[in-house]
């Protein structure tokens, strides 16, 4: 509550100081070498696997974005969509996983976790709408469960995003676009009393193409103070984000085809919600010739009230709208020490670390609502959940061409659920705990300086919702309910290579497999756990980075995967929404004087909508483009065209039961009529920006 009460005034007052004191960047002295474009993609002799990688600020700077969550698509093969308004977490897809809102991909921003455990809407809920792309200094990603540092939610991998410590100069950026899009970003940095201070304030609004205006209202602020370098220094970061919006949910395709609603229509009004995230974090690093210390600590105040009606009118003429409420405080941190051993130990690097996270969830609720007014409490709980981990890793260069990485990690989760309200929920409280030991192994062989082969294997997991681990009674009808394990185990392996066949061209290839012990998920919309069996996924990825000239940079990747249940589920083995083929091509250019910009083309292949595989989505290609022109050192204009070819595709498709008004309340015998549920891709839109830099 203290963060919530005082966070915004602190950000506003600090930012007011920063914008009046322009300074030039000292970033070269405080950021690692990932900012150097020519070197960042090589990683031969450095990376632990073929699918590890880094993204530079330069790649992000000129990239056209429809929404901030698309920053995550800089991770090769990762797809980001949206189906319920720009204030809700995106839908993510990677390596044959429908990650929902983040169930098997872990993301960290400035050392803080983004994924939410035991979340009101879905396990692993990963809302990155608070990201400000212009502040990102770099993104480091790892695929697969091979890194000892990665724990919960990292079966397919992880991403670590770090904000810049300084900016080249303070600036104010105003962007206007179609469908009432408007965004103001003001940011700056300065040196004061031997410290580097950075501040940023973002305000945004958007109605979208929807028949029911989205009325997005977003406010976002950052204050950061730092000293020293990335290896020897510290930083303290305050962040505050709030968003309110009205959503147009996915709807039955038959309602659009029949003309009952328009392509951008909705079944019920006033879905959407409001959310906030206020945080304070600190990072500290100290490095010598013999060892290195790294520590961080953070506290987060988080809240979400989400209103949805994906099934329309199954339950009656009033509609099926429900509210999911989540209000929590999260505390945690990480401490790690690395030892750089000498020649007697073959120049090995040994790391030992510990991590701690505690979620104190004061309200975790599911309610029936009508026009956002609560009419019934399905369930309301209070949850205290603690996760702790101890990990170690040894990296050894055995020969000039042979390296190994051996890791071991132990995770322990303890949770206490207190059932507070709900007719059939009061017996669902209880305690649960679980632990997992996860070994990791990696080998790298480099027969030549421009070629390296990799082999990796590891165990991983994602936690299940703690309410499912202690449940005894179905909260909808009171029938007996089976409990699920608190931890869903997984293991994965990968073979790959990384090469630099030509000057400026860096390419990597990976063949991977992941086996999951279960696909159990807690369905937040219903307050119950949906049982699914074990699964197997495998695929290939090919990633390329090309520095074509000193002003043109190309990125291209293609990812293929196959995902199947081990046993028949609902008449088939296909895993719904597991995307089998994705591809992207991006080009960034910057002549160093006046012109810069970027183009990105993305392909998403058809994917199964249900277990038999008979119902398939439609594949589609989209393209975004951005061009920038600098009139002088102070003034710069930009033009972005999103969905350049105005493709009338669907951002996301599902298959399930729903009732429209014409179908009548309780259609399909009270189960709804099965069919495609779609959320359309936004049509072509143009946005124009103007930036003034204080130089």
C-alpha positions in Angstrom: 0.0 0.0 0.0 2.9 2.4 0.7 4.1 1.9 -2.9 0.6 2.4 -4.2 0.1 5.6 -2.1 3.5 7.3 -2.7 4.8 5.7 -5.9 3.1 8.2 -8.3 4.1 11.4 -6.5 7.7 10.2 -6.2 7.9 9.4 -10.0 6.2 12.7 -10.9 8.5 14.9 -8.7 11.7 13.1 -9.8 10.8 13.3 -13.4 10.1 17.0 -13.1 13.8 17.5 -12.0 15.2 15.4 -14.8 13.6 17.0 -17.8 15.2 20.3 -16.8 18.7 19.0 -16.8 19.8 17.6 -20.1 23.0 15.6 -20.2 24.8 13.4 -22.7 25.1 9.7 -22.4 27.8 7.8 -20.5 26.1 4.5 -21.4 29.2 3.1 -23.1 30.9 3.0 -19.7 28.0 1.3 -17.9 26.5 -1.2 -20.3 28.0 -4.6 -21.4 29.2 -5.2 -24.9 25.8 -6.4 -26.1 25.3 -2.9 -27.5 27.9 -3.6 -30.1 25.9 -4.8 -33.1 28.8 -6.5 -34.9 29.6 -8.7 -32.0 26.4 -9.4 -30.2 25.1 -12.1 -32.5 28.3 -14.1 -32.8 28.3 -15.6 -29.2 30.6 -18.4 -30.4 32.7 -19.4 -27.4 30.3 -17.6 -25.1 26.8 -19.0 -25.4 25.7 -22.1 -23.5 23.3 -23.4 -26.2 22.5 -22.8 -29.9 19.2 -21.1 -28.9 20.7 -18.5 -26.4 20.7 -15.0 -27.7 20.7 -11.2 -27.0 18.7 -8.4 -28.5 20.3 -4.9 -28.6 18.6 -1.6 -28.0 19.3 -0.7 -31.6 17.2 -3.6 -32.8 14.3 -2.4 -30.7 14.7 1.3 -31.4 13.6 1.2 -35.1 11.2 -1.7 -34.9 7.5 -1.0 -35.5 5.2 -2.0 -32.6 1.4 -2.2 -32.5 1.6 -2.7 -28.7 4.5 -2.9 -26.1 4.2 -6.7 -25.7 5.5 -7.2 -29.2 9.0 -6.4 -27.7 8.9 -10.1 -26.8 8.8 -11.1 -30.4 12.4 -10.1 -30.7 12.9 -13.6 -29.2 13.1 -15.8 -32.3 10.1 -18.0 -32.7 8.0 -16.3 -30.0 4.6 -15.1 -31.1 2.5 -12.4 -29.3 -1.2 -11.9 -29.9 -4.1 -10.2 -28.0 -7.7 -11.2 -27.6 -9.2 -9.0 -25.0 -8.0 -5.4 -24.9 -4.6 -3.7 -24.5 -4.7 -3.7 -20.7 -4.8 -7.5 -20.5 -1.7 -9.7 -20.7 -0.9 -10.9 -24.2 -1.3 -14.4 -25.5 2.1 -16.1 -26.1 3.2 -19.0 -28.3 6.6 -20.7 -28.5 8.1 -24.1 -29.3 4.7 -25.8 -29.8 3.4 -24.4 -26.5 0.3 -22.3 -26.2 1.8 -20.4 -23.3 -1.6 -18.8 -22.7 -0.5 -15.7 -20.8 2.9 -17.0 -19.8 2.6 -20.4 -18.2 5.9 -21.8 -19.5 8.1 -18.8 -20.4 9.6 -16.8 -17.6 10.3 -13.1 -18.0 12.2 -10.7 -15.7 12.4 -6.9 -16.0 15.3 -5.2 -14.1 15.7 -8.4 -12.1 12.0 -8.6 -11.1 9.7 -11.5 -12.1 6.8 -10.7 -14.3 4.9 -14.1 -14.2 2.3 -14.4 -11.5 1.8 -17.6 -9.5 -1.7 -18.7 -8.5 -3.2 -15.9 -10.5 -6.9 -15.0 -10.8 -7.0 -15.4 -14.6 -4.3 -18.0 -15.3 -1.2 -19.6 -13.9 2.0 -17.7 -15.0 0.1 -14.6 -16.1 2.7 -12.4 -17.7 1.6 -8.8 -18.3 4.3 -6.8 -20.0 2.2 -3.9 -21.0 4.1 -1.7 -18.6 7.2 -2.0 -20.8 8.5 1.2 -22.4 10.5 0.1 -25.5 12.5 3.3 -25.7 14.0 2.5 -22.3 15.1 -1.0 -23.0 18.9 -1.4 -23.0 19.0 -5.0 -23.9 17.2 -8.3 -23.7 18.9 -11.7 -23.0 17.0 -14.9 -23.8 17.5 -18.6 -23.2 15.5 -21.4 -24.6 14.7 -24.7 -22.9 15.2 -25.8 -19.2 19.0 -25.8 -19.4 20.1 -22.8 -17.2 20.5 -23.4 -13.5 19.4 -19.8 -12.8 15.9 -20.5 -14.3 13.2 -22.1 -12.3 9.4 -21.8 -12.3 7.7 -21.1 -15.7 10.9 -21.6 -17.7 10.2 -24.9 -19.5 10.4 -23.2 -22.9 12.9 -20.6 -21.8 13.3 -17.2 -20.2 13.9 -13.5 -21.1 15.7 -10.9 -19.0 15.0 -7.3 -19.9 17.2 -4.5 -18.5 16.4 -0.8 -18.7 19.0 1.8 -19.7 20.8 3.7 -17.0 21.3 6.9 -19.0 19.9 8.3 -22.2 21.7 10.2 -25.0 19.6 13.3 -24.2 16.2 14.1 -22.7 13.3 14.1 -25.2 9.6 14.5 -25.6 7.8 12.2 -28.0 4.2 12.7 -29.2 2.5 10.1 -31.3 -1.0 10.3 -32.8 -2.8 7.7 -34.9 -6.0 6.3 -36.3 -8.8 5.0 -34.0 -8.0 7.8 -31.4 -4.5 6.5 -30.7 -2.4 9.0 -28.7 0.8 8.6 -26.7 3.1 11.0 -24.9 6.5 9.9 -23.7 8.9 12.2 -21.9 12.3 10.9 -20.7 15.6 12.1 -19.7 18.7 11.5 -17.5 21.4 13.5 -15.7 24.3 13.1 -13.4 23.7 14.6 -9.9 25.9 14.2 -6.8 27.9 11.5 -8.5 24.9 9.4 -9.4 23.1 8.8 -12.7 19.4 9.6 -12.6 16.9 8.6 -15.2 13.2 9.4 -15.4 10.4 8.7 -17.8 6.7 9.4 -18.0 4.3 7.7 -20.5 0.6 8.5 -21.1 -1.4 6.7 -23.7 -5.0 6.3 -24.9 -6.6 4.2 -27.6 -10.1 3.3 -28.8 -9.2 0.8 -31.5 -11.3 -0.3 -34.4 -13.9 -2.0 -32.2 -17.6 -1.2 -32.4 -17.4 -0.7 -28.7 -14.5 1.8 -28.1 -11.7 0.4 -26.0 -11.2 3.6 -24.2 -7.8 2.6 -23.1 -6.3 4.9 -20.4 -2.7 4.1 -19.5 -0.2 5.9 -17.3 3.4 4.7 -16.8 6.4 6.1 -15.0 10.0 5.1 -14.2 12.7 6.6 -12.0 16.1 5.0 -11.8 19.3 6.0 -10.0 22.5 4.2 -10.6 26.2 4.3 -10.1 29.2 2.6 -11.6 29.2 -0.1 -14.3 27.3 -3.3 -15.0 30.1 -5.2 -13.3 30.8 -2.9 -10.4 27.9 -0.7 -9.4 24.3 -0.5 -8.3 20.9 0.7 -9.4 17.6 1.4 -7.7 14.5 1.5 -9.8 11.0 2.7 -9.1 8.2 1.9 -11.5 4.5 2.7 -11.5 1.9 1.5 -14.1 -1.9 1.8 -14.3 -4.3 0.9 -17.1 -8.1 0.9 -17.6 -9.8 -0.4 -20.7 -13.0 -1.8 -22.3 -12.5 -5.0 -24.1 -14.1 -6.7 -27.1 -13.7 -10.4 -26.4 -13.4 -13.2 -28.9 -16.8 -14.0 -30.4 -18.4 -16.9 -32.3 -17.4 -16.7 -35.9 -21.0 -17.6 -36.9 -22.2 -14.4 -35.3 -20.0 -12.4 -37.7 -20.9 -14.5 -40.7 -24.6 -14.2 -40.1 -24.4 -10.4 -39.6 -25.6 -10.6 -36.0 -22.6 -8.5 -35.1 -19.9 -6.8 -37.1 -16.4 -8.0 -37.6 -15.3 -5.8 -34.7 -18.4 -6.3 -32.6 -19.0 -7.9 -29.3 -21.6 -10.0 -27.6 -21.8 -8.1 -24.4 -20.8 -4.6 -23.4 -18.4 -3.4 -20.8 -15.9 -6.3 -20.6 -12.4 -5.1 -19.8 -10.9 -4.1 -16.5 -8.2 -2.2 -14.7 -4.8 -3.1 -13.5 -1.8 -1.6 -11.7 1.8 -2.6 -10.9 4.0 -0.5 -8.7 7.5 -1.7 -7.8 10.7 -0.8 -6.1 13.8 -2.8 -6.9 17.6 -2.7 -6.4 20.5 -4.4 -8.0 24.2 -4.5 -6.9 27.2 -6.0 -8.6 30.9 -6.3 -7.5 33.6 -7.9 -9.6 37.3 -8.6 -9.0 39.8 -10.8 -10.7 38.9 -13.8 -8.5 35.2 -13.5 -8.0 31.9 -11.6 -8.6 28.9 -10.9 -6.4 25.4 -10.1 -7.8 22.4 -9.3 -5.7 18.9 -7.9 -6.2 15.8 -7.3 -4.1 12.4 -6.1 -4.9 8.8 -5.4 -3.7 5.8 -5.2 -6.0 2.3 -4.1 -5.4 0.0 -5.6 -8.0 -3.7 -5.6 -8.8 -6.1 -6.7 -11.5 -9.9 -6.6 -11.8 -10.8 -8.4 -15.1 -14.3 -8.6 -16.6 -14.9 -11.2 -19.3 -17.8 -12.9 -21.0 -16.3 -15.4 -23.5 -19.3 -17.7 -23.6 -21.9 -15.1 -24.3 -25.4 -16.1 -23.0 -25.1 -19.7 -21.9 -26.2 -18.9 -18.3 -29.1 -16.6 -19.2 -30.3 -13.4 -20.9 -28.2 -11.3 -18.5 -25.0 -12.8 -20.1 -22.1 -14.7 -18.7 -19.9 -11.9 -17.6 -17.6 -12.7 -14.6 -14.9 -10.9 -12.7 -11.5 -12.2 -11.7 -9.9 -10.2 -9.0 -6.2 -10.4 -7.9 -4.6 -8.1 -5.4 -1.2 -9.0 -3.9 2.2 -7.9 -2.6 5.3 -9.7 -3.8 8.7 -9.6 -2.1 11.8 -11.4 -3.1 15.4 -11.3 -4.3 18.4 -13.2 -5.5 22.0 -13.5 -4.3 24.8 -15.1 -6.4 28.5 -15.4 -6.2 30.8 -16.5 -9.0 34.4 -17.7 -8.6 36.9 -17.5 -11.4 39.3 -20.3 -10.8 42.8 -20.4 -12.0 44.8 -22.7 -14.2 44.9 -25.5 -11.6 41.1 -25.7 -12.1 41.2 -25.3 -15.9 40.0 -21.7 -15.6 36.6 -22.9 -14.5 33.8 -20.5 -13.4 31.7 -21.7 -10.5 28.5 -20.0 -9.4 26.3 -20.5 -6.4 23.1 -18.7 -5.9 19.8 -18.5 -4.0 16.4 -17.0 -4.9 13.4 -16.2 -2.8 9.9 -15.1 -3.6 6.9 -14.6 -1.4 3.4 -13.8 -2.8 1.0 -12.4 -0.2 -2.3 -12.5 -2.1 -5.0 -10.6 -0.1 -7.8 -11.1 -2.6 -8.0 -13.9 -5.2 -11.6 -14.0 -6.4 -14.0 -15.2 -9.1 -17.5 -13.5 -9.2 -20.5 -13.6 -11.4 -21.2 -10.0 -12.6 -23.6 -8.0 -14.7 -22.3 -4.9 -16.3 -19.3 -5.1 -13.9 -21.6 -5.3 -10.8 -21.1 -8.4 -8.7 -24.1 -10.7 -8.4 -22.6 -13.8 -6.9 -19.3 -14.9 -5.3 -18.1 -18.2 -6.9 -15.0 -18.3 -4.8 -12.8 -15.9 -2.9 -9.5 -16.9 -1.3 -6.5 -15.6 0.5 -3.2 -17.1 -0.5 0.3 -17.0 1.0 2.8 -18.7 -1.3 6.6 -18.9 -0.9 9.1 -20.2 -3.4 12.8 -20.7 -2.6 15.6 -22.1 -4.7 19.3 -22.9 -4.4 21.4 -23.4 -7.6 24.9 -24.0 -8.7 26.7 -24.1 -12.0 30.2 -25.0 -13.2 31.5 -23.8 -16.5 34.8 -25.4 -17.6 36.9 -24.8 -20.8 38.5 -28.2 -20.9 40.3 -27.5 -24.2 40.5 -24.5 -26.5 37.6 -26.1 -28.5 35.7 -27.9 -25.7 33.5 -26.4 -23.0 31.0 -27.9 -20.5 28.3 -26.4 -18.3 27.0 -28.5 -15.4 24.2 -27.2 -13.2 22.0 -28.3 -10.4 19.0 -26.5 -9.0 16.6 -27.3 -6.2 13.2 -25.5 -5.9 10.8 -25.7 -3.0 7.3 -24.2 -3.0 5.0 -23.9 0.1 1.5 -22.5 -0.1 -1.3 -21.8 2.3 -4.8 -21.2 0.9 -7.6 -19.8 3.1 -11.1 -20.1 1.6 -13.1 -17.0 2.4 -16.3 -16.9 0.3 -18.3 -19.0 -2.1 -21.1 -21.5 -1.4 -19.1 -24.5 -2.5 -15.7 -23.1 -1.8 -15.5 -22.9 2.0 -14.0 -26.4 2.3 -11.3 -25.8 -0.3 -8.6 -24.3 2.0 -5.5 -26.0 3.0 -1.7 -26.2 2.8 0.5 -27.8 0.2 4.2 -28.0 -0.6 6.5 -29.6 -3.2 10.1 -29.6 -4.3 12.1 -30.5 -7.3 15.7 -31.3 -8.0 16.7 -30.2 -11.6 20.0 -31.2 -13.1 21.3 -29.4 -16.1 24.1 -30.3 -18.6 25.6 -28.5 -21.6 28.5 -29.2 -23.9 30.0 -26.9 -26.6 32.5 -28.0 -29.2 34.2 -25.5 -31.5 36.3 -27.2 -34.2 36.9 -23.8 -35.8 36.6 -20.2 -34.7 33.5 -19.6 -36.8 31.6 -22.7 -35.9 30.4 -24.2 -32.6 28.2 -27.3 -31.8 26.1 -27.6 -28.7 24.3 -30.4 -26.8 22.0 -29.5 -23.9 19.7 -31.4 -21.5 17.8 -30.4 -18.4 14.9 -30.8 -16.1 12.4 -28.0 -15.5 8.8 -27.3 -14.3 6.0 -25.0 -14.0 4.0 -24.6 -10.8 0.3 -25.3 -10.8 -2.2 -23.0 -9.1 -2.1 -23.5 -5.4 -6.0 -23.6 -5.3 -5.9 -26.7 -7.5 -3.4 -28.3 -5.1 -5.7 -28.1 -2.1 -9.2 -28.2 -3.7 -11.7 -30.8 -2.5 -15.0 -29.5 -3.9 -15.9 -28.1 -7.3 -16.8 -24.5 -6.7 -19.5 -24.5 -9.5 -21.7 -27.4 -8.4 -20.2 -28.8 -5.2 -19.2 -32.2 -6.7 -15.9 -33.8 -5.4 -12.8 -32.5 -7.1 -9.4 -34.1 -7.5 -6.3 -32.3 -6.3 -3.4 -31.8 -8.7 0.4 -31.7 -8.0 1.8 -28.3 -7.1 4.6 -28.9 -9.6 4.3 -30.1 -13.2 7.6 -31.6 -14.2 9.3 -31.4 -17.6 12.5 -32.3 -19.2 14.1 -31.2 -22.5 17.0 -31.6 -24.7 18.6 -29.8 -27.6 21.3 -30.3 -30.3 22.4 -27.3 -32.3 25.1 -25.2 -33.9 26.1 -21.6 -34.2 28.2 -20.3 -37.1 29.6 -17.1 -38.8 30.0 -18.4 -42.4 30.5 -14.9 -43.8 31.5 -11.5 -42.4 28.5 -10.0 -40.7 26.3 -13.1 -41.0 25.6 -15.1 -37.8 23.4 -18.1 -38.0 22.2 -20.7 -35.5 20.3 -24.0 -35.8 18.6 -26.0 -33.0 16.8 -29.3 -32.9 14.9 -29.6 -29.6 12.5 -31.8 -27.6 10.4 -31.2 -24.5 8.4 -33.8 -22.5 5.9 -32.6 -19.9 4.5 -34.8 -17.2 1.1 -33.1 -17.5 -0.8 -30.3 -19.2 -2.9 -29.6 -16.0 -4.1 -26.1 -15.9 -6.3 -24.1 -13.5 -9.1 -22.6 -15.4 -9.6 -19.1 -13.9 -12.8 -18.6 -15.8 -14.4 -21.5 -13.9 -12.4 -21.7 -10.7 -11.5 -25.3 -11.3 -8.6 -27.4 -12.6 -8.8 -28.9 -16.1 -7.0 -32.3 -16.2 -4.8 -33.1 -19.2 -2.3 -35.8 -19.7 1.4 -35.9 -20.5 2.7 -34.5 -23.7 5.7 -34.5 -26.1 6.9 -31.7 -28.3 9.8 -31.5 -30.7 10.9 -29.1 -33.4 13.7 -27.1 -35.2 14.6 -23.5 -35.2 16.8 -21.5 -37.6 17.8 -18.0 -36.7 19.9 -15.5 -38.7 21.3 -12.1 -38.2 23.0 -10.2 -41.0 24.8 -6.9 -41.0 24.4 -6.2 -44.7 26.1 -2.8 -44.6 27.0 -0.3 -42.0 23.4 1.0 -42.2 21.3 -2.1 -43.0 20.6 -5.0 -40.6 18.5 -8.1 -41.3 17.0 -10.6 -38.9 15.2 -13.8 -40.1 14.0 -16.9 -38.3 11.8 -19.9 -38.9 10.5 -22.3 -36.3 8.7 -25.7 -36.8 7.3 -27.8 -34.1 5.0 -30.8 -33.4 3.0 -31.1 -30.2 1.0 -34.1 -29.2 -0.5 -35.7 -26.1 0.9 -39.1 -25.2 -2.6 -40.5 -24.8 -5.9 -39.7 -26.4 -7.6 -36.6 -24.9 -11.1 -35.8 -26.0 -10.8 -38.1 -29.0 -7.4 -37.0 -30.3 -3.8 -36.2 -29.5 -3.4 -32.7 -30.9 -2.7 -30.0 -28.4 -5.1 -27.0 -29.0 -3.5 -23.8 -30.2 0.0 -25.3 -30.5 1.4 -23.4 -33.5 3.4 -25.7 -35.8 5.1 -23.1 -38.0 6.2 -19.5 -37.6 8.6 -17.3 -39.5 9.6 -13.7 -39.5 11.8 -11.3 -41.4 12.9 -7.9 -40.1 15.0 -5.2 -41.6 16.4 -2.2 -39.7 18.2 0.7 -41.3 19.9 3.8 -40.0 22.1 6.0 -42.2 23.5 7.7 -39.1 22.3 11.1 -40.3 18.7 11.6 -41.2 16.9 8.4 -42.2 16.1 5.3 -40.1 13.4 2.8 -39.7 12.3 -0.8 -39.9 10.1 -3.3 -41.5 8.9 -6.7 -40.1 7.0 -9.4 -41.8 5.5 -12.3 -39.7 3.9 -15.6 -40.7 1.8 -17.8 -38.4 0.8 -21.2 -39.7 -2.5 -22.9 -39.2 -2.8 -24.6 -35.8 -5.3 -27.2 -34.3 -8.2 -25.7 -32.4 -9.2 -29.0 -30.7 -7.7 -32.4 -29.9 -8.8 -34.3 -33.1 -7.1 -31.7 -35.3 -10.1 -31.5 -37.6 -10.7 -27.9 -36.7 -7.8 -25.7 -37.8 -7.2 -22.0 -37.7 -6.3 -20.0 -40.8 -2.6 -19.2 -41.5 -1.8 -15.6 -42.2 1.0 -13.1 -42.9 1.2 -9.6 -41.5 3.7 -6.7 -41.9 4.5 -3.6 -40.0 6.7 -0.7 -41.2 8.2 2.4 -39.7 10.3 5.2 -41.1 12.0 8.1 -39.2 13.4 11.4 -40.5 15.6 13.7 -38.5 15.3 17.3 -39.5 18.1 18.5 -37.2 19.6 17.3 -33.9 16.4 18.5 -32.1 13.5 17.5 -34.3 12.6 14.1 -35.6 9.4 12.8 -37.3 8.2 9.2 -37.7 5.5 7.3 -39.6 4.4 3.8 -38.7 2.0 1.7 -40.8 0.7 -1.3 -38.9 -0.8 -4.3 -40.8 0.5 -2.8 -44.0 -1.5 -5.1 -46.3 -4.7 -4.7 -44.3 -5.0 -8.5 -43.8 -8.4 -9.6 -42.6 -7.0 -12.4 -40.4 -7.7 -13.4 -36.8 -5.3 -12.5 -34.1 -6.4 -15.6 -32.2 -8.8 -18.4 -32.7 -10.3 -20.9 -30.3 -12.9 -23.7 -30.5 -15.6 -24.0 -27.9 -19.2 -23.4 -26.8 -21.0 -20.1 -26.7 -24.4 -18.6 -27.1 -25.2 -15.4 -29.0 -28.5 -13.5 -28.5 -29.9 -15.1 -31.7 -28.9 -18.6 -30.4 -30.9 -17.8 -27.2 -29.9 -18.1 -23.6 -28.8 -21.6 -22.6 -28.4 -22.8 -26.2 -27.0 -26.2 -26.9 -28.7 -27.8 -23.9 -27.0 -25.4 -21.6 -23.5 -26.2 -22.9 -23.5 -23.6 -25.7 -23.0 -24.3 -29.4 -19.5 -25.5 -30.3 -17.7 -23.5 -33.0 -14.9 -21.2 -33.8 -14.3 -18.3 -31.4 -12.3 -15.5 -33.1 -10.7 -12.2 -32.3 -9.9 -10.3 -35.5 -6.5 -8.8 -36.3 -6.7 -5.0 -36.1 -7.0 -3.4 -39.6 -4.3 -1.2 -41.2 -3.6 1.9 -39.2 -1.2 4.8 -39.5 0.6 6.6 -36.7 2.6 9.8 -36.9 5.2 10.8 -34.3 7.1 13.9 -33.5 10.1 14.0 -31.1 11.9 17.0 -29.7 15.4 16.2 -28.2 16.9 18.7 -25.8 20.4 19.2 -27.2 
